[in-house]
Amino acid sequence: QNEALVAIEVIVNLRHWLLFIVTQALLSCVSAPKKLPLQPAPFDAKKELAQLQIDLAAGGDKKAVARLNHLIAKYPKSDVADDASMQLAKLYYNKAMYDPSYQTYMSLVNSDVLSPNEGEALLGAGKSLGKLGRLDEALALNARALKIPGLSANLLLELNKQRFSLLNTLGDRFDALKALAYIRSEER
């Protein structure tokens, strides 16, 4: 009888160990690859981006697309490329070029580099998709953005405003009301 109890205990322990191994194997397949940190760009690149932003503010956006693309290509995994991508996507959006805007925002999101602008890029990509009439995709990007930890209160508010608008347009009144409740609680 003791031998039977020992055998059962061994089988139960073996089963738990096997379940643990299978669970770990599944989790390793599911987890997303880690993103690399942004690399600081050289001072000259930051200076060039600052000058470009001054030119954009003064209305000189004709050459800006080429200059921004040059910075992104020359310093691909840097903070300057990250900021230049955001500027380029916003420039496209402001010129009603919604598909290139979406593509540029998503290149930042899908990059193997961890961007501090990922939440804002998802918001911008969602806005671009909204203008293209791709509301379900915009809503999916919005949900993805809301899962990012550590977003600023302003960005969370903007994401919830976007969510409310999308849900309301799609006819999902219940979830739209949830987003509206969040908006009202934050605007007080």
C-alpha positions in Angstrom: 0.0 0.0 0.0 2.9 2.4 0.8 4.4 1.6 -2.6 1.2 2.4 -4.3 1.0 5.8 -2.5 4.6 6.6 -3.4 3.9 5.7 -7.0 0.8 7.9 -7.1 2.8 10.8 -5.5 5.6 10.4 -8.1 3.1 10.4 -10.9 1.3 13.5 -9.5 4.7 15.3 -9.1 5.8 14.2 -12.6 2.4 15.5 -14.0 2.9 18.9 -12.3 6.5 19.1 -13.6 5.4 18.2 -17.1 2.5 20.7 -17.0 5.0 23.4 -15.8 7.4 22.6 -18.7 4.6 22.7 -21.3 3.3 26.0 -19.9 6.8 27.5 -20.1 7.2 26.3 -23.6 3.9 27.8 -24.7 4.7 31.1 -23.0 8.0 31.4 -24.7 6.3 31.0 -28.0 3.6 33.6 -27.2 5.7 36.3 -25.7 6.7 39.1 -28.0 10.4 39.7 -28.8 12.1 42.4 -26.7 12.6 45.7 -28.4 16.0 47.4 -28.4 16.5 50.7 -26.7 16.8 53.9 -28.8 20.3 55.0 -29.5 21.2 58.6 -29.0 22.0 60.3 -32.3 25.0 62.5 -32.8 24.7 66.2 -32.0 24.7 67.1 -35.7 21.7 65.0 -36.4 19.8 66.6 -33.5 20.8 70.0 -34.8 19.6 69.1 -38.3 16.2 67.9 -36.9 15.8 71.1 -34.9 16.5 73.2 -37.9 14.1 71.2 -40.0 11.4 71.7 -37.3 12.0 75.5 -37.5 11.6 75.3 -41.3 8.4 73.3 -41.0 7.0 75.8 -38.5 7.8 78.6 -41.1 5.9 76.6 -43.8 8.8 75.1 -45.6 7.5 71.6 -45.9 8.2 71.0 -49.6 11.8 69.7 -48.9 10.9 68.5 -45.5 9.7 65.0 -46.6 13.0 64.3 -48.3 15.0 65.7 -45.4 13.0 63.7 -42.8 13.4 60.5 -44.8 17.2 61.2 -45.0 17.4 61.5 -41.2 15.4 58.3 -40.7 17.6 56.4 -43.1 20.9 57.8 -41.8 20.2 57.3 -38.1 17.7 54.4 -38.2 17.7 53.2 -34.5 18.1 56.6 -32.9 16.0 59.1 -31.0 16.3 61.4 -34.0 14.8 58.8 -36.4 12.0 58.3 -33.9 11.2 62.0 -33.7 11.7 62.4 -37.5 9.2 59.6 -38.1 6.6 61.3 -35.9 7.2 64.6 -37.7 6.9 62.9 -41.1 3.7 61.1 -40.2 2.1 64.3 -38.9 3.2 66.2 -42.0 1.5 63.6 -44.2 -1.6 63.7 -42.0 -1.8 67.5 -42.2 -1.5 67.3 -46.0 -4.5 64.8 -46.1 -2.1 62.0 -47.2 -3.6 59.5 -44.8 -2.2 56.2 -46.2 1.5 57.4 -46.0 0.7 58.9 -42.6 -0.6 55.5 -41.4 2.4 53.7 -42.9 4.9 56.0 -41.3 3.2 55.8 -37.8 3.1 52.0 -38.1 6.7 51.8 -39.1 7.6 53.4 -35.8 5.2 51.1 -33.9 6.4 47.9 -35.7 10.1 48.8 -35.4 12.4 46.6 -33.3 13.4 49.7 -31.3 11.4 50.7 -28.2 9.9 54.2 -28.9 8.6 56.5 -26.2 6.2 57.8 -28.9 4.5 54.4 -29.5 1.2 55.4 -27.8 1.1 58.7 -29.8 2.0 56.8 -33.0 -0.9 54.4 -32.5 -3.2 57.3 -31.9 -2.0 59.0 -35.1 -2.3 55.7 -37.1 -5.8 55.3 -35.8 -6.7 58.8 -36.8 -5.3 58.1 -40.3 -7.3 54.9 -40.6 -10.4 56.7 -39.4 -10.0 59.2 -42.3 -9.6 56.3 -44.7 -12.8 54.7 -43.4 -11.1 51.8 -41.8 -12.8 52.1 -38.5 -12.5 48.6 -37.1 -8.7 48.7 -37.7 -8.5 52.1 -36.0 -10.4 50.7 -33.0 -8.0 47.8 -32.8 -5.0 50.1 -32.8 -6.8 52.2 -30.1 -7.2 49.2 -27.9 -3.6 48.3 -28.4 -2.5 51.8 -27.4 -4.6 51.7 -24.3 -2.7 48.6 -23.1 0.6 50.4 -23.1 1.7 51.0 -19.5 2.7 54.5 -18.3 0.9 56.7 -20.8 0.4 60.3 -19.9 -2.9 61.5 -18.7 -3.3 63.7 -21.8 -2.6 60.8 -24.2 -5.0 58.6 -22.3 -7.7 61.3 -22.6 -7.0 61.6 -26.4 -7.2 57.9 -26.8 -10.5 57.7 -25.0 -11.9 60.5 -27.1 -10.9 58.6 -30.2 -12.4 55.4 -28.8 -15.7 57.2 -28.0 -15.9 58.6 -31.5 -15.1 55.3 -33.2 -17.4 53.3 -31.1 -20.2 55.8 -31.5 -19.8 55.8 -35.3 -19.7 52.0 -35.3 -22.9 51.9 -33.3 -21.5 50.3 -30.1 -23.3 52.6 -27.7 -22.5 50.7 -24.5 -18.7 50.7 -24.9 -18.9 54.3 -26.2 -20.6 55.3 -23.0 -17.7 53.7 -21.0 -15.2 55.8 -22.9 -17.4 58.9 -22.4 -17.5 58.2 -18.7 -13.7 58.1 -18.6 -13.5 61.4 -20.6 -16.0 63.2 -18.3 -14.1 62.0 -15.2 -10.8 63.3 -16.5 -12.2 66.7 -17.7 -13.4 67.7 -14.2 
